[in-house]
Amino acid sequence: MNQLPSMNFFTEERMLEFWGYVRQLLSSVSPMVMLAVALIALGLFLVIVINTFKQAASKDDDDDEEFEVKHY
């Protein structure tokens, strides 16, 4: 049988080079990614807070409960 030639791509030297590139990529990109995630989270939080205040302002609390006040 003819065997296919094997190719050793994952040598120790290449893996060290690969992880070096990954480390460099993460250390240079991670601040921008964290900033983007923080801005998205802030935007979602602001939407929730604004909607909560709008709902609270639109509710008329006097009409929700029917009760009588009697003074003796």
PyMOL Python script that loads the backbone (N, CA, C, O; Angstrom):
from pymol import cmd

cmd.read_pdbstr("""\
ATOM      1  N   MET A   1       0.832  -1.186   0.000  1.00  0.00           N
ATOM      2  CA  MET A   1       0.000   0.000   0.000  1.00  0.00           C
ATOM      3  C   MET A   1       0.870   1.240   0.000  1.00  0.00           C
ATOM      4  O   MET A   1       1.926   1.305   0.630  1.00  0.00           O
ATOM      5  N   ASN A   2       0.389   2.193  -0.718  1.00  0.00           N
ATOM      6  CA  ASN A   2       1.089   3.475  -0.733  1.00  0.00           C
ATOM      7  C   ASN A   2       0.565   4.345   0.409  1.00  0.00           C
ATOM      8  O   ASN A   2      -0.638   4.564   0.551  1.00  0.00           O
ATOM      9  N   GLN A   3       1.471   4.814   1.185  1.00  0.00           N
ATOM     10  CA  GLN A   3       1.079   5.694   2.274  1.00  0.00           C
ATOM     11  C   GLN A   3       1.246   7.137   1.829  1.00  0.00           C
ATOM     12  O   GLN A   3       2.197   7.492   1.132  1.00  0.00           O
ATOM     13  N   LEU A   4       0.300   7.950   2.249  1.00  0.00           N
ATOM     14  CA  LEU A   4       0.404   9.372   1.955  1.00  0.00           C
ATOM     15  C   LEU A   4       1.513   9.971   2.801  1.00  0.00           C
ATOM     16  O   LEU A   4       1.702   9.584   3.954  1.00  0.00           O
ATOM     17  N   PRO A   5       2.230  10.897   2.238  1.00  0.00           N
ATOM     18  CA  PRO A   5       3.291  11.502   3.059  1.00  0.00           C
ATOM     19  C   PRO A   5       2.676  12.299   4.203  1.00  0.00           C
ATOM     20  O   PRO A   5       1.733  13.065   4.006  1.00  0.00           O
ATOM     21  N   SER A   6       3.208  12.113   5.367  1.00  0.00           N
ATOM     22  CA  SER A   6       2.685  12.833   6.527  1.00  0.00           C
ATOM     23  C   SER A   6       3.399  14.183   6.634  1.00  0.00           C
ATOM     24  O   SER A   6       4.578  14.336   6.315  1.00  0.00           O
ATOM     25  N   MET A   7       2.630  15.120   7.090  1.00  0.00           N
ATOM     26  CA  MET A   7       3.156  16.471   7.215  1.00  0.00           C
ATOM     27  C   MET A   7       3.008  16.893   8.670  1.00  0.00           C
ATOM     28  O   MET A   7       1.890  16.986   9.175  1.00  0.00           O
ATOM     29  N   ASN A   8       4.074  17.137   9.318  1.00  0.00           N
ATOM     30  CA  ASN A   8       4.037  17.554  10.714  1.00  0.00           C
ATOM     31  C   ASN A   8       3.959  19.068  10.775  1.00  0.00           C
ATOM     32  O   ASN A   8       4.977  19.759  10.747  1.00  0.00           O
ATOM     33  N   PHE A   9       2.751  19.565  10.858  1.00  0.00           N
ATOM     34  CA  PHE A   9       2.580  21.011  10.937  1.00  0.00           C
ATOM     35  C   PHE A   9       2.675  21.495  12.375  1.00  0.00           C
ATOM     36  O   PHE A   9       3.223  22.565  12.639  1.00  0.00           O
ATOM     37  N   PHE A  10       2.152  20.721  13.290  1.00  0.00           N
ATOM     38  CA  PHE A  10       2.077  21.134  14.690  1.00  0.00           C
ATOM     39  C   PHE A  10       3.352  20.761  15.432  1.00  0.00           C
ATOM     40  O   PHE A  10       3.329  19.931  16.341  1.00  0.00           O
ATOM     41  N   THR A  11       4.439  21.363  15.050  1.00  0.00           N
ATOM     42  CA  THR A  11       5.677  21.155  15.783  1.00  0.00           C
ATOM     43  C   THR A  11       5.711  22.113  16.965  1.00  0.00           C
ATOM     44  O   THR A  11       4.923  23.056  17.034  1.00  0.00           O
ATOM     45  N   GLU A  12       6.615  21.870  17.878  1.00  0.00           N
ATOM     46  CA  GLU A  12       6.691  22.712  19.073  1.00  0.00           C
ATOM     47  C   GLU A  12       7.057  24.147  18.710  1.00  0.00           C
ATOM     48  O   GLU A  12       6.531  25.091  19.300  1.00  0.00           O
ATOM     49  N   GLU A  13       7.941  24.312  17.760  1.00  0.00           N
ATOM     50  CA  GLU A  13       8.360  25.652  17.355  1.00  0.00           C
ATOM     51  C   GLU A  13       7.202  26.427  16.731  1.00  0.00           C
ATOM     52  O   GLU A  13       7.015  27.609  17.018  1.00  0.00           O
ATOM     53  N   ARG A  14       6.433  25.767  15.886  1.00  0.00           N
ATOM     54  CA  ARG A  14       5.302  26.443  15.237  1.00  0.00           C
ATOM     55  C   ARG A  14       4.191  26.759  16.232  1.00  0.00           C
ATOM     56  O   ARG A  14       3.541  27.800  16.133  1.00  0.00           O
ATOM     57  N   MET A  15       3.978  25.873  17.176  1.00  0.00           N
ATOM     58  CA  MET A  15       2.955  26.135  18.178  1.00  0.00           C
ATOM     59  C   MET A  15       3.354  27.308  19.073  1.00  0.00           C
ATOM     60  O   MET A  15       2.500  28.116  19.435  1.00  0.00           O
ATOM     61  N   LEU A  16       4.626  27.417  19.433  1.00  0.00           N
ATOM     62  CA  LEU A  16       5.079  28.558  20.217  1.00  0.00           C
ATOM     63  C   LEU A  16       4.908  29.854  19.435  1.00  0.00           C
ATOM     64  O   LEU A  16       4.512  30.879  19.992  1.00  0.00           O
ATOM     65  N   GLU A  17       5.208  29.801  18.139  1.00  0.00           N
ATOM     66  CA  GLU A  17       5.020  30.984  17.297  1.00  0.00           C
ATOM     67  C   GLU A  17       3.535  31.351  17.208  1.00  0.00           C
ATOM     68  O   GLU A  17       3.178  32.527  17.281  1.00  0.00           O
ATOM     69  N   PHE A  18       2.672  30.342  17.049  1.00  0.00           N
ATOM     70  CA  PHE A  18       1.229  30.573  16.973  1.00  0.00           C
ATOM     71  C   PHE A  18       0.703  31.220  18.244  1.00  0.00           C
ATOM     72  O   PHE A  18      -0.028  32.209  18.180  1.00  0.00           O
ATOM     73  N   TRP A  19       1.071  30.664  19.415  1.00  0.00           N
ATOM     74  CA  TRP A  19       0.586  31.216  20.673  1.00  0.00           C
ATOM     75  C   TRP A  19       1.171  32.598  20.946  1.00  0.00           C
ATOM     76  O   TRP A  19       0.551  33.408  21.636  1.00  0.00           O
ATOM     77  N   GLY A  20       2.349  32.873  20.415  1.00  0.00           N
ATOM     78  CA  GLY A  20       2.906  34.215  20.506  1.00  0.00           C
ATOM     79  C   GLY A  20       2.053  35.212  19.729  1.00  0.00           C
ATOM     80  O   GLY A  20       1.790  36.318  20.201  1.00  0.00           O
ATOM     81  N   TYR A  21       1.623  34.808  18.531  1.00  0.00           N
ATOM     82  CA  TYR A  21       0.733  35.673  17.740  1.00  0.00           C
ATOM     83  C   TYR A  21      -0.613  35.867  18.428  1.00  0.00           C
ATOM     84  O   TYR A  21      -1.157  36.971  18.427  1.00  0.00           O
ATOM     85  N   VAL A  22      -1.147  34.811  19.009  1.00  0.00           N
ATOM     86  CA  VAL A  22      -2.427  34.909  19.712  1.00  0.00           C
ATOM     87  C   VAL A  22      -2.304  35.854  20.903  1.00  0.00           C
ATOM     88  O   VAL A  22      -3.183  36.683  21.142  1.00  0.00           O
ATOM     89  N   ARG A  23      -1.213  35.724  21.643  1.00  0.00           N
ATOM     90  CA  ARG A  23      -0.997  36.604  22.801  1.00  0.00           C
ATOM     91  C   ARG A  23      -0.892  38.055  22.367  1.00  0.00           C
ATOM     92  O   ARG A  23      -1.470  38.941  22.996  1.00  0.00           O
ATOM     93  N   GLN A  24      -0.152  38.299  21.289  1.00  0.00           N
ATOM     94  CA  GLN A  24       0.004  39.662  20.793  1.00  0.00           C
ATOM     95  C   GLN A  24      -1.343  40.214  20.322  1.00  0.00           C
ATOM     96  O   GLN A  24      -1.665  41.374  20.581  1.00  0.00           O
ATOM     97  N   LEU A  25      -2.119  39.396  19.640  1.00  0.00           N
ATOM     98  CA  LEU A  25      -3.432  39.825  19.162  1.00  0.00           C
ATOM     99  C   LEU A  25      -4.356  40.165  20.322  1.00  0.00           C
ATOM    100  O   LEU A  25      -5.032  41.194  20.299  1.00  0.00           O
ATOM    101  N   LEU A  26      -4.388  39.308  21.331  1.00  0.00           N
ATOM    102  CA  LEU A  26      -5.263  39.553  22.479  1.00  0.00           C
ATOM    103  C   LEU A  26      -4.840  40.774  23.272  1.00  0.00           C
ATOM    104  O   LEU A  26      -5.688  41.525  23.753  1.00  0.00           O
ATOM    105  N   SER A  27      -3.546  40.981  23.413  1.00  0.00           N
ATOM    106  CA  SER A  27      -3.100  42.128  24.195  1.00  0.00           C
ATOM    107  C   SER A  27      -3.307  43.439  23.453  1.00  0.00           C
ATOM    108  O   SER A  27      -3.436  44.486  24.086  1.00  0.00           O
ATOM    109  N   SER A  28      -3.341  43.406  22.134  1.00  0.00           N
ATOM    110  CA  SER A  28      -3.535  44.647  21.392  1.00  0.00           C
ATOM    111  C   SER A  28      -5.005  44.925  21.091  1.00  0.00           C
ATOM    112  O   SER A  28      -5.391  46.086  20.961  1.00  0.00           O
ATOM    113  N   VAL A  29      -5.818  43.906  20.980  1.00  0.00           N
ATOM    114  CA  VAL A  29      -7.218  44.075  20.598  1.00  0.00           C
ATOM    115  C   VAL A  29      -8.147  44.110  21.803  1.00  0.00           C
ATOM    116  O   VAL A  29      -9.209  44.729  21.733  1.00  0.00           O
ATOM    117  N   SER A  30      -7.785  43.475  22.888  1.00  0.00           N
ATOM    118  CA  SER A  30      -8.700  43.336  24.017  1.00  0.00           C
ATOM    119  C   SER A  30      -9.180  44.666  24.601  1.00  0.00           C
ATOM    120  O   SER A  30     -10.347  44.744  24.985  1.00  0.00           O
ATOM    121  N   PRO A  31      -8.360  45.712  24.693  1.00  0.00           N
ATOM    122  CA  PRO A  31      -8.916  46.970  25.208  1.00  0.00           C
ATOM    123  C   PRO A  31     -10.043  47.525  24.338  1.00  0.00           C
ATOM    124  O   PRO A  31     -11.024  48.059  24.854  1.00  0.00           O
ATOM    125  N   MET A  32      -9.904  47.398  23.031  1.00  0.00           N
ATOM    126  CA  MET A  32     -10.962  47.881  22.136  1.00  0.00           C
ATOM    127  C   MET A  32     -12.216  47.029  22.261  1.00  0.00           C
ATOM    128  O   MET A  32     -13.331  47.548  22.208  1.00  0.00           O
ATOM    129  N   VAL A  33     -12.037  45.731  22.425  1.00  0.00           N
ATOM    130  CA  VAL A  33     -13.189  44.839  22.575  1.00  0.00           C
ATOM    131  C   VAL A  33     -13.907  45.133  23.887  1.00  0.00           C
ATOM    132  O   VAL A  33     -15.136  45.188  23.924  1.00  0.00           O
ATOM    133  N   MET A  34     -13.149  45.321  24.960  1.00  0.00           N
ATOM    134  CA  MET A  34     -13.769  45.636  26.250  1.00  0.00           C
ATOM    135  C   MET A  34     -14.497  46.978  26.201  1.00  0.00           C
ATOM    136  O   MET A  34     -15.569  47.127  26.787  1.00  0.00           O
ATOM    137  N   LEU A  35     -13.918  47.946  25.507  1.00  0.00           N
ATOM    138  CA  LEU A  35     -14.561  49.249  25.369  1.00  0.00           C
ATOM    139  C   LEU A  35     -15.863  49.120  24.584  1.00  0.00           C
ATOM    140  O   LEU A  35     -16.869  49.726  24.953  1.00  0.00           O
ATOM    141  N   ALA A  36     -15.857  48.342  23.512  1.00  0.00           N
ATOM    142  CA  ALA A  36     -17.069  48.152  22.719  1.00  0.00           C
ATOM    143  C   ALA A  36     -18.154  47.452  23.534  1.00  0.00           C
ATOM    144  O   ALA A  36     -19.319  47.846  23.481  1.00  0.00           O
ATOM    145  N   VAL A  37     -17.784  46.427  24.280  1.00  0.00           N
ATOM    146  CA  VAL A  37     -18.755  45.704  25.110  1.00  0.00           C
ATOM    147  C   VAL A  37     -19.307  46.626  26.195  1.00  0.00           C
ATOM    148  O   VAL A  37     -20.500  46.582  26.496  1.00  0.00           O
ATOM    149  N   ALA A  38     -18.456  47.455  26.780  1.00  0.00           N
ATOM    150  CA  ALA A  38     -18.917  48.381  27.818  1.00  0.00           C
ATOM    151  C   ALA A  38     -19.883  49.409  27.243  1.00  0.00           C
ATOM    152  O   ALA A  38     -20.875  49.748  27.889  1.00  0.00           O
ATOM    153  N   LEU A  39     -19.616  49.908  26.049  1.00  0.00           N
ATOM    154  CA  LEU A  39     -20.522  50.879  25.429  1.00  0.00           C
ATOM    155  C   LEU A  39     -21.869  50.248  25.078  1.00  0.00           C
ATOM    156  O   LEU A  39     -22.915  50.879  25.236  1.00  0.00           O
ATOM    157  N   ILE A  40     -21.840  49.021  24.610  1.00  0.00           N
ATOM    158  CA  ILE A  40     -23.098  48.319  24.294  1.00  0.00           C
ATOM    159  C   ILE A  40     -23.897  48.091  25.576  1.00  0.00           C
ATOM    160  O   ILE A  40     -25.110  48.304  25.597  1.00  0.00           O
ATOM    161  N   ALA A  41     -23.226  47.659  26.644  1.00  0.00           N
ATOM    162  CA  ALA A  41     -23.909  47.425  27.916  1.00  0.00           C
ATOM    163  C   ALA A  41     -24.487  48.723  28.472  1.00  0.00           C
ATOM    164  O   ALA A  41     -25.597  48.726  29.005  1.00  0.00           O
ATOM    165  N   LEU A  42     -23.746  49.822  28.355  1.00  0.00           N
ATOM    166  CA  LEU A  42     -24.238  51.115  28.810  1.00  0.00           C
ATOM    167  C   LEU A  42     -25.462  51.538  28.013  1.00  0.00           C
ATOM    168  O   LEU A  42     -26.423  52.053  28.585  1.00  0.00           O
ATOM    169  N   GLY A  43     -25.441  51.328  26.709  1.00  0.00           N
ATOM    170  CA  GLY A  43     -26.593  51.660  25.881  1.00  0.00           C
ATOM    171  C   GLY A  43     -27.825  50.867  26.273  1.00  0.00           C
ATOM    172  O   GLY A  43     -28.919  51.424  26.367  1.00  0.00           O
ATOM    173  N   LEU A  44     -27.658  49.560  26.506  1.00  0.00           N
ATOM    174  CA  LEU A  44     -28.790  48.732  26.923  1.00  0.00           C
ATOM    175  C   LEU A  44     -29.312  49.172  28.291  1.00  0.00           C
ATOM    176  O   LEU A  44     -30.523  49.216  28.506  1.00  0.00           O
ATOM    177  N   PHE A  45     -28.415  49.493  29.205  1.00  0.00           N
ATOM    178  CA  PHE A  45     -28.815  49.943  30.535  1.00  0.00           C
ATOM    179  C   PHE A  45     -29.597  51.255  30.444  1.00  0.00           C
ATOM    180  O   PHE A  45     -30.609  51.418  31.126  1.00  0.00           O
ATOM    181  N   LEU A  46     -29.143  52.179  29.618  1.00  0.00           N
ATOM    182  CA  LEU A  46     -29.847  53.449  29.467  1.00  0.00           C
ATOM    183  C   LEU A  46     -31.238  53.258  28.876  1.00  0.00           C
ATOM    184  O   LEU A  46     -32.183  53.932  29.287  1.00  0.00           O
ATOM    185  N   VAL A  47     -31.371  52.350  27.919  1.00  0.00           N
ATOM    186  CA  VAL A  47     -32.684  52.075  27.342  1.00  0.00           C
ATOM    187  C   VAL A  47     -33.632  51.546  28.411  1.00  0.00           C
ATOM    188  O   VAL A  47     -34.794  51.948  28.460  1.00  0.00           O
ATOM    189  N   ILE A  48     -33.150  50.652  29.262  1.00  0.00           N
ATOM    190  CA  ILE A  48     -33.990  50.094  30.328  1.00  0.00           C
ATOM    191  C   ILE A  48     -34.403  51.186  31.305  1.00  0.00           C
ATOM    192  O   ILE A  48     -35.571  51.260  31.688  1.00  0.00           O
ATOM    193  N   VAL A  49     -33.466  52.032  31.713  1.00  0.00           N
ATOM    194  CA  VAL A  49     -33.774  53.087  32.679  1.00  0.00           C
ATOM    195  C   VAL A  49     -34.750  54.093  32.079  1.00  0.00           C
ATOM    196  O   VAL A  49     -35.696  54.501  32.753  1.00  0.00           O
ATOM    197  N   ILE A  50     -34.545  54.502  30.835  1.00  0.00           N
ATOM    198  CA  ILE A  50     -35.436  55.474  30.194  1.00  0.00           C
ATOM    199  C   ILE A  50     -36.833  54.899  30.040  1.00  0.00           C
ATOM    200  O   ILE A  50     -37.815  55.594  30.303  1.00  0.00           O
ATOM    201  N   ASN A  51     -36.944  53.640  29.620  1.00  0.00           N
ATOM    202  CA  ASN A  51     -38.273  53.019  29.486  1.00  0.00           C
ATOM    203  C   ASN A  51     -38.976  52.903  30.834  1.00  0.00           C
ATOM    204  O   ASN A  51     -40.193  53.064  30.919  1.00  0.00           O
ATOM    205  N   THR A  52     -38.213  52.625  31.881  1.00  0.00           N
ATOM    206  CA  THR A  52     -38.806  52.526  33.213  1.00  0.00           C
ATOM    207  C   THR A  52     -39.370  53.871  33.654  1.00  0.00           C
ATOM    208  O   THR A  52     -40.478  53.931  34.187  1.00  0.00           O
ATOM    209  N   PHE A  53     -38.624  54.946  33.439  1.00  0.00           N
ATOM    210  CA  PHE A  53     -39.113  56.263  33.811  1.00  0.00           C
ATOM    211  C   PHE A  53     -40.298  56.683  32.954  1.00  0.00           C
ATOM    212  O   PHE A  53     -41.212  57.337  33.456  1.00  0.00           O
ATOM    213  N   LYS A  54     -40.305  56.329  31.686  1.00  0.00           N
ATOM    214  CA  LYS A  54     -41.442  56.670  30.819  1.00  0.00           C
ATOM    215  C   LYS A  54     -42.711  55.952  31.278  1.00  0.00           C
ATOM    216  O   LYS A  54     -43.792  56.541  31.305  1.00  0.00           O
ATOM    217  N   GLN A  55     -42.571  54.686  31.634  1.00  0.00           N
ATOM    218  CA  GLN A  55     -43.738  53.936  32.103  1.00  0.00           C
ATOM    219  C   GLN A  55     -44.229  54.486  33.435  1.00  0.00           C
ATOM    220  O   GLN A  55     -45.436  54.559  33.663  1.00  0.00           O
ATOM    221  N   ALA A  56     -43.325  54.867  34.303  1.00  0.00           N
ATOM    222  CA  ALA A  56     -43.727  55.412  35.597  1.00  0.00           C
ATOM    223  C   ALA A  56     -44.398  56.769  35.429  1.00  0.00           C
ATOM    224  O   ALA A  56     -45.334  57.086  36.163  1.00  0.00           O
ATOM    225  N   ALA A  57     -43.943  57.565  34.487  1.00  0.00           N
ATOM    226  CA  ALA A  57     -44.524  58.888  34.272  1.00  0.00           C
ATOM    227  C   ALA A  57     -45.885  58.800  33.588  1.00  0.00           C
ATOM    228  O   ALA A  57     -46.755  59.636  33.829  1.00  0.00           O
ATOM    229  N   SER A  58     -46.072  57.797  32.741  1.00  0.00           N
ATOM    230  CA  SER A  58     -47.337  57.693  32.017  1.00  0.00           C
ATOM    231  C   SER A  58     -48.453  57.093  32.868  1.00  0.00           C
ATOM    232  O   SER A  58     -49.629  57.269  32.550  1.00  0.00           O
ATOM    233  N   LYS A  59     -48.109  56.398  33.928  1.00  0.00           N
ATOM    234  CA  LYS A  59     -49.123  55.827  34.802  1.00  0.00           C
ATOM    235  C   LYS A  59     -49.718  56.922  35.664  1.00  0.00           C
ATOM    236  O   LYS A  59     -49.007  57.766  36.210  1.00  0.00           O
ATOM    237  N   ASP A  60     -51.020  56.891  35.774  1.00  0.00           N
ATOM    238  CA  ASP A  60     -51.704  57.839  36.656  1.00  0.00           C
ATOM    239  C   ASP A  60     -52.130  57.060  37.885  1.00  0.00           C
ATOM    240  O   ASP A  60     -53.095  56.298  37.836  1.00  0.00           O
ATOM    241  N   ASP A  61     -51.422  57.243  38.981  1.00  0.00           N
ATOM    242  CA  ASP A  61     -51.651  56.443  40.181  1.00  0.00           C
ATOM    243  C   ASP A  61     -53.004  56.719  40.830  1.00  0.00           C
ATOM    244  O   ASP A  61     -53.520  55.859  41.544  1.00  0.00           O
ATOM    245  N   ASP A  62     -53.592  57.891  40.604  1.00  0.00           N
ATOM    246  CA  ASP A  62     -54.867  58.216  41.230  1.00  0.00           C
ATOM    247  C   ASP A  62     -56.004  57.387  40.659  1.00  0.00           C
ATOM    248  O   ASP A  62     -56.954  57.089  41.383  1.00  0.00           O
ATOM    249  N   ASP A  63     -55.947  57.012  39.420  1.00  0.00           N
ATOM    250  CA  ASP A  63     -57.022  56.259  38.787  1.00  0.00           C
ATOM    251  C   ASP A  63     -56.906  54.754  38.995  1.00  0.00           C
ATOM    252  O   ASP A  63     -57.860  54.026  38.725  1.00  0.00           O
ATOM    253  N   ASP A  64     -55.776  54.279  39.463  1.00  0.00           N
ATOM    254  CA  ASP A  64     -55.579  52.842  39.607  1.00  0.00           C
ATOM    255  C   ASP A  64     -56.364  52.263  40.782  1.00  0.00           C
ATOM    256  O   ASP A  64     -56.874  51.146  40.695  1.00  0.00           O
ATOM    257  N   GLU A  65     -56.464  52.994  41.849  1.00  0.00           N
ATOM    258  CA  GLU A  65     -57.120  52.477  43.035  1.00  0.00           C
ATOM    259  C   GLU A  65     -58.384  53.287  43.302  1.00  0.00           C
ATOM    260  O   GLU A  65     -58.389  54.517  43.250  1.00  0.00           O
ATOM    261  N   GLU A  66     -59.440  52.560  43.585  1.00  0.00           N
ATOM    262  CA  GLU A  66     -60.693  53.243  43.920  1.00  0.00           C
ATOM    263  C   GLU A  66     -60.946  53.059  45.410  1.00  0.00           C
ATOM    264  O   GLU A  66     -61.156  51.937  45.871  1.00  0.00           O
ATOM    265  N   PHE A  67     -60.928  54.116  46.139  1.00  0.00           N
ATOM    266  CA  PHE A  67     -61.215  54.083  47.560  1.00  0.00           C
ATOM    267  C   PHE A  67     -61.789  55.440  47.950  1.00  0.00           C
ATOM    268  O   PHE A  67     -61.620  56.445  47.261  1.00  0.00           O
ATOM    269  N   GLU A  68     -62.470  55.417  49.081  1.00  0.00           N
ATOM    270  CA  GLU A  68     -63.086  56.631  49.586  1.00  0.00           C
ATOM    271  C   GLU A  68     -62.378  57.057  50.856  1.00  0.00           C
ATOM    272  O   GLU A  68     -61.965  56.235  51.675  1.00  0.00           O
ATOM    273  N   VAL A  69     -62.253  58.349  50.993  1.00  0.00           N
ATOM    274  CA  VAL A  69     -61.680  58.893  52.220  1.00  0.00           C
ATOM    275  C   VAL A  69     -62.816  59.547  52.988  1.00  0.00           C
ATOM    276  O   VAL A  69     -63.464  60.472  52.498  1.00  0.00           O
ATOM    277  N   LYS A  70     -63.048  59.057  54.193  1.00  0.00           N
ATOM    278  CA  LYS A  70     -64.130  59.620  55.024  1.00  0.00           C
ATOM    279  C   LYS A  70     -63.524  60.239  56.251  1.00  0.00           C
ATOM    280  O   LYS A  70     -62.688  59.644  56.931  1.00  0.00           O
ATOM    281  N   HIS A  71     -63.962  61.442  56.520  1.00  0.00           N
ATOM    282  CA  HIS A  71     -63.493  62.145  57.712  1.00  0.00           C
ATOM    283  C   HIS A  71     -64.649  62.195  58.717  1.00  0.00           C
ATOM    284  O   HIS A  71     -65.759  62.581  58.351  1.00  0.00           O
ATOM    285  N   TYR A  72     -64.416  61.824  59.936  1.00  0.00           N
ATOM    286  CA  TYR A  72     -65.449  61.826  60.979  1.00  0.00           C
ATOM    287  C   TYR A  72     -65.168  62.890  61.980  1.00  0.00           C
ATOM    288  O   TYR A  72     -65.924  63.051  62.938  1.00  0.00           O
TER     289      TYR A  72
END
""", "prot")
cmd.dss("prot")
cmd.show_as("cartoon", "prot")
cmd.util.cbc("prot")
cmd.orient("prot")
